[in-house]
Amino acid sequence: MPNFNEDVVIKGHDLVLKHAGGDVMARLDENGSLTMHREIAGKAVQVLQFAAGQVFGVPFTLLLVGAEQAPGTVQVRGSIVVKDGKNEERIKLDGDKGDIILSNADAAEDFEVATGTDVAAGMVMVLGEDGKLTPCTSAYDQSVVGVISGAGRYRPGLVFDRGAEPDDHRVPISVMGKVSCRADASFGSIRVGDLLTTSHSPGCAMKATEPTRAFGTIIGKALGPLTDGRGLVPILISLQ
């Protein structure tokens, strides 16, 4: 086996490692992409791939671990940090504390919106007989499902039931956490701690003032005030 005491430089070619049978077990190409194989049932199977490059001018980085015949496991001592394009931390898996830290505020689930319905983030939505959502239009509506996530400074940290492809007919409804909600204070000024329900103003919440009607219609608790008019109010989602 050769013993190298200095850097080995290969220009214009790939570095390929093969086992005695001739199968490629590792390849490092001139673009910096790395693939590794292992022998499974007498056949060399790719179990790791790292690649970086551009597709239609858009840079990408790819890491694949495992194969159908050899499911992959990634073990990290420490933490895993995911950053966005601005190099800001968005997700952290803290290996020391066992915490999963998300920079965004709420957990949401995608629901289908009724055809032809104009919606926007922050709207209060109710469920129709067909199982599709429309903005609320009446007070104390027991068919309320929640608020469309993404308004104001809050963004969903988790989104459930989202397909692989974008769908303009589905919206994320906040089911837990903090969200900005459209509200109308003409039915009563909203103070911190007030319970909110649906209102006659399309897509807007209002302060719940009738306990006997409020059961089953509460959206959440106000985390900020709205003294008059319409506006966004931060709330803690708590359907009840």
Residue pairs with C-beta under 8 A, 6 or more apart in sequence:
10 30
11 30
12 30
13 30
14 27
14 28
14 29
14 30
15 27
15 28
15 29
16 24
16 26
16 27
17 24
17 25
17 26
17 27
18 24
18 25
19 25
19 39
19 44
23 37
23 39
23 43
23 44
24 37
24 44
25 36
25 37
25 38
25 39
25 44
26 34
26 35
26 36
26 37
27 34
27 35
28 34
31 51
31 52
31 53
32 52
33 49
33 50
33 51
33 52
33 53
34 48
34 49
34 50
34 51
35 46
35 48
35 49
35 50
36 46
36 47
36 48
36 49
37 44
37 45
37 46
37 47
38 44
38 45
38 47
38 70
39 45
40 67
40 69
40 70
41 69
45 67
45 69
45 70
46 67
47 65
47 66
47 67
47 70
47 72
48 64
48 65
48 66
48 72
49 62
49 63
49 64
50 62
50 63
50 64
51 61
51 62
52 59
52 60
52 61
52 62
53 59
53 60
54 60
64 72
65 72
65 73
65 74
66 72
66 73
76 93
76 95
77 95
78 95
78 96
79 92
79 93
79 94
79 95
79 96
80 92
80 93
80 95
81 89
81 91
81 92
81 93
82 89
82 90
82 91
82 92
83 89
83 90
84 90
88 103
89 103
90 102
90 103
90 104
91 100
91 101
91 102
91 103
92 99
92 100
92 101
93 99
93 100
93 101
94 100
94 101
102 157
102 158
103 157
104 154
104 155
104 156
104 157
105 154
105 155
105 156
105 157
105 177
105 178
105 179
106 149
106 154
106 156
106 157
106 158
106 174
106 175
106 176
106 177
106 178
106 179
106 237
107 156
107 157
107 158
107 159
107 160
107 174
107 175
107 176
107 177
108 149
108 156
108 158
108 159
108 160
108 172
108 173
108 174
108 175
109 159
109 160
109 161
109 172
109 173
109 175
110 159
110 160
110 161
110 162
110 163
110 167
110 170
110 171
110 172
110 173
111 125
111 132
111 133
111 145
111 170
111 171
111 173
112 131
112 132
112 133
112 169
112 170
113 119
113 125
113 132
113 133
113 134
113 169
113 170
113 171
114 128
114 130
114 132
114 133
114 134
115 132
115 169
117 133
117 134
117 135
119 125
119 133
119 135
119 148
119 171
119 203
120 148
120 151
120 203
121 148
121 149
121 150
121 151
121 180
122 147
122 148
122 150
122 151
122 152
122 179
122 180
122 181
122 182
122 203
122 232
123 135
123 147
123 148
123 182
123 203
123 204
124 135
124 136
124 144
124 146
124 147
124 181
124 182
124 198
124 199
124 203
124 204
124 205
124 219
125 133
125 134
125 135
125 136
125 144
125 145
125 146
125 147
125 148
125 171
125 173
125 203
126 133
126 134
126 135
126 136
126 137
126 141
126 143
126 144
126 145
126 198
127 133
127 143
127 144
127 145
128 134
128 143
133 145
133 171
133 173
135 202
135 203
136 144
136 198
136 199
136 202
136 203
136 204
137 200
137 202
138 198
138 199
138 200
139 187
139 197
139 198
139 199
139 200
139 206
139 213
140 197
140 198
140 208
140 210
140 213
140 214
140 217
141 197
141 198
141 217
142 216
142 217
144 197
144 198
144 217
144 219
144 239
145 173
145 239
146 173
146 174
146 175
146 219
146 237
146 239
147 173
147 174
147 179
147 180
147 181
147 182
147 205
147 219
147 220
147 235
147 237
148 171
148 172
148 173
148 174
149 155
149 156
149 159
149 172
149 173
149 174
149 179
150 156
150 172
151 179
151 180
151 181
151 182
151 232
152 180
152 232
152 234
153 180
154 178
154 179
154 180
154 234
156 172
156 174
157 177
159 172
162 170
162 172
163 170
174 237
175 237
175 239
176 237
177 236
177 237
178 223
178 234
178 235
178 236
178 237
179 220
179 234
179 235
179 237
180 232
180 233
180 234
180 235
181 196
181 205
181 219
181 220
181 232
181 233
181 234
181 235
182 203
182 204
182 205
182 230
182 231
182 232
182 233
183 190
183 196
183 204
183 205
183 206
183 222
183 226
183 230
183 231
183 232
183 233
184 199
184 201
184 204
184 205
184 206
184 229
184 230
185 206
185 207
185 226
185 227
185 228
185 229
185 230
185 231
186 201
186 228
186 229
186 230
187 199
187 206
187 207
187 209
188 206
188 207
188 209
189 207
189 225
189 226
189 227
189 228
190 196
190 206
190 207
190 222
190 225
190 226
190 227
190 233
191 222
191 225
192 222
192 223
192 224
192 225
193 221
193 222
194 207
194 208
194 221
194 222
195 207
195 208
195 214
195 218
195 220
195 221
195 222
196 205
196 206
196 207
196 208
196 218
196 219
196 220
196 221
196 222
196 233
196 235
197 205
197 206
197 207
197 208
197 214
197 217
197 218
197 219
198 205
198 206
198 217
198 219
199 205
199 206
201 230
204 230
205 219
205 233
205 235
207 222
208 214
208 217
208 218
215 240
216 240
218 238
218 239
218 240
219 235
219 237
219 238
219 239
220 235
220 236
220 237
220 238
220 239
221 235
221 236
221 238
222 233
222 234
222 235
223 233
223 234
223 235
223 236
224 233
224 234
225 233
226 233
